[in-house]
Amino acid sequence: MYSFILLVHVLFCIAILALVLLQQGKGADVGAAFGSGSANSVFGSRGPASFLFKLTIFFAALFFLSSITLTVLQKQNIAAANLLAPPSAPLSASQPVAVAGFVPPAATLPHSASTGSS
């Protein structure tokens, strides 16, 4: 379930990026706004919202809902994992700690004839 929602979440993200890149910027016709009497001026009303704008808002809402859903599912997964894990016992000073790949040095090594004395 989590993987499916994550996949849909990424698809919503890609859709939002594509829709934002397809839209015309608000200041795209600034030259026409000064002196040509255009209804779409820089500080004027935008007019009716375009279909791409409405679709972007729709995908943004779905993106936020999927974000919240992923957060709740992840919280439940962490809570379930904490319930299944047994509590760890504290280590005492007398218990040796094993480290992977560590070989403790030998306490005493027998000396051989290679020490230089005959």
N, C-alpha and C positions, 0 to 999 in steps of 0.2 A: 504494500500500500504506500509506504513512504517513498519508494523508488518511483512509482507511478506519478505521485504528486510532485516529486522533484522534477521529473521529466516535463510535466505539464507546466510547471513553474518556469523552467528554462525556455519553453516554447512561448509563453506569455512575454517573457523578457525580450526574446528575439522579435516578436510581433510589435511590441512597443517601440523598439529601436527602428524597425523598418517604417512604421507609421510616422514616427517623428521625422525621419529623414525624408519621407515623401511629401510632407506638408510644406507649403510655402510660408516663409517667414513673415512676421507681422510688418517688418520694415522693408520688405522686398521691393515695394514700389514707392519709395520715399521721394524719388524725383517727380513722380506723377502727383504726389500729394501737395507739392508746393506750386500752385498756380494753374493747375489743370482742372481744378474743380472736381476731383475724384471723390466719390463717396467713401472710399476706403482710405481715410487719412491716417496719419501716424497716431494722433491722440483721439481720433473719433471713434465712433461705434464700430464694432467688428461686423455687424450685420448678423444674419443667421449663421449659426455654427455649421461648418461643413461636415460632410459625412465622415471624412478622415479624422476630424477633431473628435466627433462623437465616438467613433470606433476606438480612438486612442484612450479616451476616458473609460470606456468599457473594459479594455484590456488592462488598464492601470488598476481598476477596481478588482478585477480578477487576480492580478498579480499580488495585490495587498492581501486578499483573502487567502491565496495559496501560501503566502509568507507566514501568515498567522497560523494556518493549518500545519505547516511544516514545523513551526516552533512548538506547537502543542504536542504533535506526535513525537518529536525529539525529546521533549520533557518526559513523556510517558515511557519512552524507551529507556531513558536514563534511570527513572524511578524503578522500573521493572528489573533492570540489571543490578541495581543496588540491593533489591530484595533477594535476588538469587545468590549474590556473592556472600560467602560465609565471612563472619568477622575474623579479622586476622589477630592472632595472639601476639602480645607484645614480646619482643625478644629479650631474653635475660642475658646477663653478662657472661654466663657460663656456656651459652650456646654459640658455636662457631657460625659465622655467616659465610655461606657458600657463594662464591662469585664465579660465574661461568668463564672458563678459560684461565682461571688463576690457579697456579700450582704453588703451594706454600714451600718455602725453602726447607731443606732437611735440617734437623736440629744439629746433628753432628755427622760429618762425613769422615770416613776412615782415610787417613793419610796413606798415600802409596809411596813407592820408591822414586816417584818423579819429582819429589820436592828438592832434589839437588844434593842430598847427603848420601854417602855410600857407606 
